[in-house]
Amino acid sequence: MAGFHGQQGFHRRHAHRQWGPPPSPPHYGGFSGYALPPPYLSTIYQPGWSYGPPQPMPPAPSPPPSTPRLGTEIVTLLLRTQIEYYFSEDNLARNVHLKMQMDEEGWVSVHTIASFPRVKRLTNDVVLILRSLQPSPTVEVEDGKMRRRGTWKKWLIRR
């Protein structure tokens, strides 16, 4: 018994527990043993309310998909930073998927890059993606394609 009473705060911690059957719901009157709903749940007629079947709501207009939520300058900076990372030496050293997307001259389609999740979260506007890479010292852009500037031959996978 010492262990039972020796636990600190046993009665305080378990005082909320009640032994026995759960309490029955309150009885609000009625006849022949049937309980009426609580007064606050009764249906009350209100003039002007519609009591017909529910009507479908019109669909909400969706925003244009290519509109960036951030300012265009911030989005272009984020795009350039992300894509420069994709074509960085560190990433290309281990990113086989990106190297598999390169053609024989190291070019990758802008649509391929636009499908990457981090780019897709920023925009799906391929013109904005290409424009954001114009001042890049790491990535060069030509005819809707991009590649690592200067050392692109190093990253080709021989097929």
Secondary structure as the mmCIF struct_conf table of DSSP 4:
data_model
#
loop_
_struct_conf.conf_type_id
_struct_conf.id
_struct_conf.beg_label_comp_id
_struct_conf.beg_label_asym_id
_struct_conf.beg_label_seq_id
_struct_conf.end_label_comp_id
_struct_conf.end_label_asym_id
_struct_conf.end_label_seq_id
HELX_RH_AL_P HELX_RH_AL_P1 ALA A 2 GLY A 6
BEND BEND1 GLN A 7 GLN A 7
TURN_TY1_P TURN_TY1_P1 GLN A 8 GLY A 9
HELX_RH_AL_P HELX_RH_AL_P2 PHE A 10 ARG A 13
TURN_TY1_P TURN_TY1_P2 HIS A 14 HIS A 16
BEND BEND2 GLY A 20 PRO A 21
HELX_LH_PP_P HELX_LH_PP_P1 PRO A 22 PRO A 26
BEND BEND3 PHE A 31 PHE A 31
TURN_TY1_P TURN_TY1_P3 SER A 32 GLY A 33
HELX_LH_PP_P HELX_LH_PP_P2 TYR A 34 PRO A 38
HELX_RH_3T_P HELX_RH_3T_P1 PRO A 39 LEU A 41
BEND BEND4 SER A 42 SER A 42
TURN_TY1_P TURN_TY1_P4 PRO A 47 GLY A 48
BEND BEND5 GLY A 52 PRO A 53
HELX_LH_PP_P HELX_LH_PP_P3 PRO A 54 PRO A 64
TURN_TY1_P TURN_TY1_P5 PRO A 65 SER A 66
BEND BEND6 ARG A 69 LEU A 70
HELX_RH_AL_P HELX_RH_AL_P3 THR A 72 TYR A 86
TURN_TY1_P TURN_TY1_P6 PHE A 87 PHE A 87
BEND BEND7 SER A 88 SER A 88
HELX_RH_AL_P HELX_RH_AL_P4 GLU A 89 LEU A 92
TURN_TY1_P TURN_TY1_P7 ALA A 93 ARG A 94
HELX_RH_AL_P HELX_RH_AL_P5 VAL A 96 MET A 100
TURN_TY1_P TURN_TY1_P8 GLN A 101 GLN A 101
TURN_TY1_P TURN_TY1_P9 GLU A 104 GLU A 105
BEND BEND8 GLY A 106 GLY A 106
STRN STRN1 VAL A 108 SER A 109
HELX_RH_AL_P HELX_RH_AL_P6 VAL A 110 ALA A 114
TURN_TY1_P TURN_TY1_P10 SER A 115 SER A 115
BEND BEND9 PHE A 116 PHE A 116
HELX_RH_AL_P HELX_RH_AL_P7 PRO A 117 LEU A 122
HELX_RH_AL_P HELX_RH_AL_P8 VAL A 126 SER A 132
TURN_TY1_P TURN_TY1_P11 LEU A 133 PRO A 135
BEND BEND10 PRO A 137 THR A 138
STRN STRN2 VAL A 139 GLU A 142
TURN_TY1_P TURN_TY1_P12 ASP A 143 GLY A 144
STRN STRN3 LYS A 145 ARG A 148
TURN_TY1_P TURN_TY1_P13 ARG A 149 THR A 151
HELX_RH_3T_P HELX_RH_3T_P2 TRP A 152 TRP A 155
HELX_LH_PP_P HELX_LH_PP_P4 LEU A 156 ARG A 158
#
